Amino acid sequence: QRYSLFPHLSVRDNIAFPLAIRKLPAAEREKKVDAMLKLVQLEEFAHRRPSQ
């Protein structure tokens, strides 16, 4: 597999990036990111970088 993550962004920001590109409103973007983090059980790692 090839992962397309930005190493300088947090896990949360990596998830939010494509939503921001699609110009999703910030409130809706945060709601979707929270739901995705919960779905994959990574809430506690949201502010870490992928390499951590």
Backbone as JSON Lines, residues from 0, in Angstrom:
{"i":0,"aa":"Q","n":[0.83,-1.18,0.0],"ca":[0.0,0.0,0.0],"c":[0.87,1.24,0.0]}
{"i":1,"aa":"R","n":[0.34,2.29,-0.55],"ca":[1.03,3.56,-0.55],"c":[0.15,4.56,0.19]}
{"i":2,"aa":"Y","n":[0.68,5.09,1.26],"ca":[-0.08,6.04,2.05],"c":[0.2,7.46,1.57]}
{"i":3,"aa":"S","n":[-0.81,8.24,1.42],"ca":[-0.67,9.63,0.98],"c":[-0.96,10.54,2.15]}
{"i":4,"aa":"L","n":[-0.01,10.6,3.07],"ca":[-0.14,11.44,4.25],"c":[0.88,12.55,4.19]}
{"i":5,"aa":"F","n":[0.52,13.69,4.74],"ca":[1.46,14.79,4.88],"c":[2.14,14.64,6.23]}
{"i":6,"aa":"P","n":[3.45,14.35,6.26],"ca":[4.13,14.09,7.53],"c":[4.17,15.29,8.47]}
{"i":7,"aa":"H","n":[4.03,16.5,7.92],"ca":[4.09,17.71,8.75],"c":[2.72,18.1,9.33]}
{"i":8,"aa":"L","n":[1.66,17.39,8.94],"ca":[0.32,17.66,9.46],"c":[-0.08,16.62,10.48]}
{"i":9,"aa":"S","n":[-0.95,17.01,11.39],"ca":[-1.47,16.06,12.38],"c":[-2.42,15.07,11.7]}
{"i":10,"aa":"V","n":[-2.77,14.04,12.41],"ca":[-3.72,13.05,11.89],"c":[-5.03,13.77,11.54]}
{"i":11,"aa":"R","n":[-5.49,14.62,12.44],"ca":[-6.72,15.39,12.21],"c":[-6.62,16.23,10.94]}
{"i":12,"aa":"D","n":[-5.51,16.93,10.78],"ca":[-5.34,17.8,9.62],"c":[-5.22,17.0,8.32]}
{"i":13,"aa":"N","n":[-4.61,15.82,8.39],"ca":[-4.54,14.96,7.2],"c":[-5.93,14.51,6.77]}
{"i":14,"aa":"I","n":[-6.79,14.23,7.73],"ca":[-8.16,13.83,7.4],"c":[-8.95,15.02,6.85]}
{"i":15,"aa":"A","n":[-8.74,16.18,7.44],"ca":[-9.5,17.37,7.06],"c":[-9.05,17.98,5.73]}
{"i":16,"aa":"F","n":[-7.83,17.71,5.32],"ca":[-7.28,18.36,4.12],"c":[-8.16,18.21,2.88]}
{"i":17,"aa":"P","n":[-8.54,16.99,2.47],"ca":[-9.37,16.89,1.26],"c":[-10.74,17.55,1.42]}
{"i":18,"aa":"L","n":[-11.25,17.59,2.64],"ca":[-12.54,18.26,2.86],"c":[-12.39,19.77,2.7]}
{"i":19,"aa":"A","n":[-11.26,20.3,3.12],"ca":[-10.99,21.74,2.95],"c":[-10.82,22.08,1.48]}
{"i":20,"aa":"I","n":[-10.16,21.21,0.74],"ca":[-9.98,21.43,-0.7],"c":[-11.33,21.5,-1.4]}
{"i":21,"aa":"R","n":[-12.27,20.7,-0.92],"ca":[-13.63,20.7,-1.49],"c":[-14.47,21.86,-0.95]}
{"i":22,"aa":"K","n":[-13.84,22.73,-0.16],"ca":[-14.48,23.93,0.4],"c":[-15.68,23.62,1.29]}
{"i":23,"aa":"L","n":[-15.58,22.54,2.03],"ca":[-16.61,22.2,3.0],"c":[-16.53,23.21,4.15]}
{"i":24,"aa":"P","n":[-17.64,23.72,4.63],"ca":[-17.6,24.68,5.74],"c":[-16.89,24.08,6.96]}
{"i":25,"aa":"A","n":[-16.18,24.92,7.69],"ca":[-15.34,24.47,8.81],"c":[-16.12,23.66,9.84]}
{"i":26,"aa":"A","n":[-17.31,24.08,10.19],"ca":[-18.1,23.36,11.2],"c":[-18.45,21.96,10.72]}
{"i":27,"aa":"E","n":[-18.85,21.85,9.48],"ca":[-19.2,20.54,8.92],"c":[-17.95,19.67,8.77]}
{"i":28,"aa":"R","n":[-16.85,20.3,8.39],"ca":[-15.57,19.58,8.25],"c":[-15.15,18.98,9.59]}
{"i":29,"aa":"E","n":[-15.23,19.76,10.65],"ca":[-14.85,19.27,11.98],"c":[-15.75,18.12,12.43]}
{"i":30,"aa":"K","n":[-17.03,18.24,12.12],"ca":[-17.98,17.18,12.48],"c":[-17.63,15.88,11.76]}
{"i":31,"aa":"K","n":[-17.32,15.98,10.47],"ca":[-16.97,14.79,9.69],"c":[-15.64,14.19,10.16]}
{"i":32,"aa":"V","n":[-14.67,15.05,10.46],"ca":[-13.37,14.56,10.93],"c":[-13.55,13.83,12.26]}
{"i":33,"aa":"D","n":[-14.32,14.4,13.16],"ca":[-14.57,13.74,14.45],"c":[-15.22,12.37,14.24]}
{"i":34,"aa":"A","n":[-16.18,12.3,13.33],"ca":[-16.86,11.03,13.06],"c":[-15.89,10.0,12.48]}
{"i":35,"aa":"M","n":[-15.01,10.44,11.58],"ca":[-14.04,9.52,10.99],"c":[-13.03,9.03,12.02]}
{"i":36,"aa":"L","n":[-12.57,9.92,12.87],"ca":[-11.63,9.52,13.93],"c":[-12.28,8.51,14.86]}
{"i":37,"aa":"K","n":[-13.54,8.74,15.19],"ca":[-14.24,7.81,16.07],"c":[-14.44,6.45,15.39]}
{"i":38,"aa":"L","n":[-14.77,6.48,14.11],"ca":[-15.0,5.25,13.35],"c":[-13.78,4.33,13.37]}
{"i":39,"aa":"V","n":[-12.59,4.92,13.24],"ca":[-11.36,4.11,13.21],"c":[-10.65,4.09,14.57]}
{"i":40,"aa":"Q","n":[-11.33,4.6,15.58],"ca":[-10.83,4.59,16.96],"c":[-9.45,5.25,17.11]}
{"i":41,"aa":"L","n":[-9.31,6.43,16.51],"ca":[-8.05,7.17,16.6],"c":[-8.23,8.54,17.27]}
{"i":42,"aa":"E","n":[-9.31,8.72,18.01],"ca":[-9.56,10.03,18.63],"c":[-8.39,10.5,19.47]}
{"i":43,"aa":"E","n":[-7.78,9.6,20.23],"ca":[-6.7,10.0,21.13],"c":[-5.41,10.35,20.39]}
{"i":44,"aa":"F","n":[-5.33,10.02,19.11],"ca":[-4.14,10.32,18.32],"c":[-4.35,11.47,17.35]}
{"i":45,"aa":"A","n":[-5.47,12.15,17.44],"ca":[-5.84,13.19,16.49],"c":[-4.8,14.29,16.34]}
{"i":46,"aa":"H","n":[-4.13,14.64,17.42],"ca":[-3.19,15.76,17.36],"c":[-1.75,15.32,17.15]}
{"i":47,"aa":"R","n":[-1.54,14.04,16.95],"ca":[-0.19,13.54,16.67],"c":[0.07,13.56,15.17]}
{"i":48,"aa":"R","n":[1.33,13.52,14.83],"ca":[1.71,13.41,13.42],"c":[1.76,11.94,13.05]}
{"i":49,"aa":"P","n":[1.65,11.62,11.76],"ca":[1.63,10.21,11.35],"c":[2.84,9.4,11.82]}
{"i":50,"aa":"S","n":[3.98,10.03,11.97],"ca":[5.19,9.3,12.35],"c":[5.28,9.04,13.85]}
{"i":51,"aa":"Q","n":[4.38,9.59,14.64],"ca":[4.47,9.45,16.1],"c":[3.76,8.21,16.58]}
